[in-house]
Amino acid sequence: MARQSAVPGSCYFYYPRLVCVVGVRDDARATTNFAPVTWATPLSSDPPLYGVCLSPKTFTHHLALKTGEFTVNFLPVTEAPLAAALGRLSGRDVDKVRALGLEVEAGEVLGTPSLAVAYISAECLLLERHQVGDQTLFVGEVQCIHAVAEAFDADGVLRVDRVTPLLYLGSNNYVGTDASSATRPEPQGAPVP
Ligand SMILES: Cc1cc2nc3c(=O)[nH]c(=O)nc-3n(C[C@H](O)[C@H](O)[C@H](O)COP(=O)(O)O)c2cc1C
């Protein structure tokens, strides 16, 4: 296929990306706010650090600074409508848990609940924050994870034959992984992380 040059921003060149729903406690309203992000990444394994980029315009940004903690929640592809709804609404205007009838699970180590529908969730303590362009990178230290046991194999690898993770393509387009394309190449050279 022929390639064309374009200015960055004219396409979602870094997508697809895994959808990560950030949960933050809203103590004033005795609820939890959830918002999807795709600009999220593991940052360190020891200590276990996970980073999420939030626009200062989001209510989630405000609440994460207030409470100093958050959860990250990963959804199956069947929950694309939920991700879209959570991304359309703001916790400033509406209690998303009530409005969308969400089932939440209380935190075990921290006080921030996670989303029951997630195949895996992690409780994160806010360690650092960095201004990165128009976003704030929130660095969370993972305190505890909660996973659907059968979703992972003995090495902790996601069983894509059992769970199809939700990916975002941009512009309200979502996709899952195709388990039939899963490969396990013969080992060559150094082990990969
Ligand atoms: C799939 C998806 C991915 C998103 N990724 C991000 C992101 O990485 N960072 C961000 O600040 N907002 C992102 N958004 C937008 C927020 O989720 C949206 O502004 C949301 O309404 C914020 O809710 P809140 O005001 O309750 O925090 C994304 C939205 C969707 C639907």
The ligand as an SDF file (V2000), in Angstrom:
LIG
                    3D

 31 33  0  0  0  0  0  0  0  0999 V2000
  -12.2960    5.3440   24.7290 C   0  0  0  0  0  0  0  0  0  0  0  0
  -12.0070    6.6540   25.3550 C   0  0  0  0  0  0  0  0  0  0  0  0
  -10.7010    6.9890   25.7100 C   0  0  0  0  0  0  0  0  0  0  0  0
  -10.4070    8.2020   26.3380 C   0  0  0  0  0  0  0  0  0  0  0  0
   -9.1180    8.4720   26.6870 N   0  0  0  0  0  0  0  0  0  0  0  0
   -8.8470    9.5730   27.4420 C   0  0  0  0  0  0  0  0  0  0  0  0
   -7.5340    9.8160   27.9430 C   0  0  0  0  0  0  0  0  0  0  0  0
   -6.5920    9.0470   27.7080 O   0  0  0  0  0  0  0  0  0  0  0  0
   -7.3420   10.9150   28.7380 N   0  0  0  0  0  0  0  0  0  0  0  0
   -8.3590   11.7900   29.0270 C   0  0  0  0  0  0  0  0  0  0  0  0
   -8.1420   12.7890   29.7560 O   0  0  0  0  0  0  0  0  0  0  0  0
   -9.6130   11.5920   28.5390 N   0  0  0  0  0  0  0  0  0  0  0  0
   -9.8790   10.5150   27.7810 C   0  0  0  0  0  0  0  0  0  0  0  0
  -11.1480   10.2770   27.3130 N   0  0  0  0  0  0  0  0  0  0  0  0
  -12.2030   11.2660   27.5920 C   0  0  0  0  0  0  0  0  0  0  0  0
  -12.7800   11.1430   29.0060 C   0  0  0  0  0  0  0  0  0  0  0  0
  -13.1200    9.7950   29.3120 O   0  0  0  0  0  0  0  0  0  0  0  0
  -14.0590   12.0080   29.0650 C   0  0  0  0  0  0  0  0  0  0  0  0
  -13.6660   13.3660   28.9600 O   0  0  0  0  0  0  0  0  0  0  0  0
  -14.8870   11.7850   30.2960 C   0  0  0  0  0  0  0  0  0  0  0  0
  -16.1430   12.4080   30.1010 O   0  0  0  0  0  0  0  0  0  0  0  0
  -14.2690   12.3430   31.5610 C   0  0  0  0  0  0  0  0  0  0  0  0
  -15.1660   12.1070   32.6070 O   0  0  0  0  0  0  0  0  0  0  0  0
  -15.0630   12.8400   34.0150 P   0  0  0  0  0  0  0  0  0  0  0  0
  -15.2830   14.3410   33.7610 O   0  0  0  0  0  0  0  0  0  0  0  0
  -16.1670   12.2390   34.8250 O   0  0  0  0  0  0  0  0  0  0  0  0
  -13.7090   12.5930   34.5470 O   0  0  0  0  0  0  0  0  0  0  0  0
  -11.4600    9.1050   26.6210 C   0  0  0  0  0  0  0  0  0  0  0  0
  -12.7700    8.7950   26.2390 C   0  0  0  0  0  0  0  0  0  0  0  0
  -13.0390    7.5920   25.6150 C   0  0  0  0  0  0  0  0  0  0  0  0
  -14.4590    7.2630   25.2310 C   0  0  0  0  0  0  0  0  0  0  0  0
  1  2  1  0
  2  3  1  0
  2 30  2  0
  3  4  2  0
  4  5  1  0
  4 28  1  0
  5  6  2  0
  6  7  1  0
  6 13  1  0
  7  8  2  0
  7  9  1  0
  9 10  1  0
 10 11  2  0
 10 12  1  0
 12 13  2  0
 13 14  1  0
 14 15  1  0
 14 28  1  0
 15 16  1  0
 16 17  1  0
 16 18  1  0
 18 19  1  0
 18 20  1  0
 20 21  1  0
 20 22  1  0
 22 23  1  0
 23 24  1  0
 24 25  2  0
 24 26  1  0
 24 27  1  0
 28 29  2  0
 29 30  1  0
 30 31  1  0
M  END
$$$$
